[in-house]
Amino acid sequence: MTPLFLSHYTATSCIGTGLAATRAMLAAGRSGLGHCDFETVTLDTWIGRVPAVEDVELPPALARYRARNNQLAWLGLQQDGFINAAHAAVARYGAQRVAVILGTSTSAILETEIAYRRRDPATGALPAEFDYRGTHNIHSVSEFVRAAIGAQGPAWVVSTACSSSAKVFAAAARLIATGLVDAAVVGGVDSLCLTTLYGFNSLELVAATPCRPYDPTRNGISIGEAAAYALLERAPAELPDDAVLLTGTGESSDAHHMSSPHPQGLGARLAMEGALRTAGLAPADIGYINLHGTGTPANDAAEGLAVNTLFGSGTPASSTKGATGHTLGAAGGLEAVFCALAFTDGLIPGSPGTDTVDPAIAIHYERTPRRAALHHVLTNSLGFGGTNCSLVFSRAGGASR
Amino acid sequence: MSLSATPTIPLAARIAGIGLIGPGLDDWTAARAVLAGEAALEPATTRIPAPDLLPPAERRRLGAVVKLAISVGLQAVRNAEADAAQLATVFASSGGDGANCHAICETLAGEDRLISPTRFHNSVNNAASGYWGIATRAMAASTTVSAFDGSTGAGLLESFALLADGNEPVLLVIYDHPYPAPLAATRPMPDAFGMALLLVPPAQGEGPLLTLSGFTDAAPDTLADPALEAMRREIPAARALPLLGRLARGEAGTVVIDYLDRLGLQLALTELAA
């Protein structure tokens, strides 16, 4: 594929609102997880909650979109000058030439969950002020962000569970390649809600302790929330060495089960192979793998097997979900930004919460952050329903082998 | 008709297979006769068959939305005599499984918040894509896109871009199912509608040639028949009915399909068989 330039990017999660706090926490190998204190939830579990999301005010013109997910989307847009960069892209290319393609798994379903508690006892009707289109609908976040940045180009949401906001990079790259647009705002926004907390609990996939990816005692996920964005543009002829490029994308399906991965990690392997092929790279070129690494016994085992099959046990790899929790539909976008930071900061992130590495998984797992000069990194996002996506990012100064 | 943006690479595909299920329209054969004006539309509620491809245990877990998507996709694949296991897929829908969402929200509003595991794994917006993969053993890329009333346009754009990128066939499945009360009051939709197009690279197959010419601010095409036009307007998944009408009548020409404000998709249909 033709490499695309990540001209701007930003991330907001429980380890930081914006990049400065995020990179400090990644460098220190610290976790942002806390015991669940969300809404009326009574589960004994740990969550990655972004502080004060519920206090975020939206501009009056966008008031109909008020919902936790869009408040988080707005908070994320304000960080690191991202919204200004998006406005500038709209001004430079023209409003119709900028696409908005975002990933989410549950959008603003929290608002519907709360509205159901406030149904009219006689008729069962939802409260009159409930706005389905502005909040619950899965496209609400892309419609909101498109309006917030003044773009008038194509927009949609990719909702493929936990691979959603990795797949938006692939979709945007294809759309830019058609020539119909010049740039795309991509990323993911997913926020805490009762459906995912109680739903993963019903599958016995949430841990009672902070999650421990790739640890032999791992026993489930910690659910988090995040907003992460990148502005993708065609790469100019001249780029500084530390500029970050999207150079490979690979997508696949497990065709196996709705909620458990292919036991041999076949789908994950196909996605990684696709990403390497489109990047024109060999496994040995990859300096770091940001694993999906949710901390469930089945996911880590299957993904570890796939990584071992393709990369052997020499390539440094880690999961950052012990720091942020699993941010579901925002995880791919968030971890794409972590990959960009890995280049700029020369840092392989560690895996807070992982005390020892499962000896049954033969990969080079990094538990603590460490300095490294990186040229190419790969990130995995493996979703419910067996929808997988791997992305390769490259440092402009080392993009060719 | 002016275009505000045109692609810089050809975005063209042959339509190798079509599937359709809608109110009074059980399959593409029935729909073609109605759209061509050879048969009258008999008012009836949409009949959604149970897909025969999944084992009964798996089939019982499926919501009506997923049955609709899989059934209409299978129609297109079988009409083309294609191998479903080899196909990349794009699923497009304006919302998820409303009945399942209703059941979850009702449980969460109650005292005991025990959600059934099946309910939860059917709650993901890509449930249709997931079950399609399980049923067909297709391991190629599959995506699920949504753009509220513009979901048909989003599905078409993603499919054309995917086909141009990989030069491989793409099955596009577009589907919508009404929500139950009380959600129905906030998102009214008269009935379910699904359609599927098996799009293949122009050099790889036969069938009418469909080209995505670009974006336009021209008004979308409408249908002369009031009942069909109501279907197009009221169910987002039916926005491509004017295109299907041309296909049914064997009529070359351009069609504008609703996508987002001032951003309609202009398509051109050529090389139809006599």
Interface residues (C-beta under 8 A of the other chain):
Chain A: M1 Q96 R97 S105 I109 T112 E113 Y116 R117 R119 T123 G124 A125 L126 F130 D131 Y132 R133 H136 N137 I138 H139 S140 S142 E143 Q152 G153 P154 A155 W156 V157 V158 S159 T160 A161 K167 A171 R174 L175 A177 T178 G179 L180 V181 L194 T195 Y198 G199 F200 N201 S202 L203 E251 S252 S253 D254 A255 H256 H257 M258 S259 L266 G267 L270 G274 G383 F384 G385 G386 T387
Chain B: S4 A5 T6 P7 T8 I9 L11 S94 G95 G96 C101 I104 C105 E106 T107 L108 A109 R113 L114 I115 S116 P117 R119 F120 H121 N122 S123 V124 N125 N126 A127 S129 G130 Y131 G133 I134 T136 R137 A138 M139 A140 A141 S142 T143 T144 V145 S146 A147 F148 G150 S151 A154 L157 E158 F160 A161 L162 A164 D165 A181 P182 L183 A185 T186 R187 G214 F215 Y259 L260 D261 R262 L263
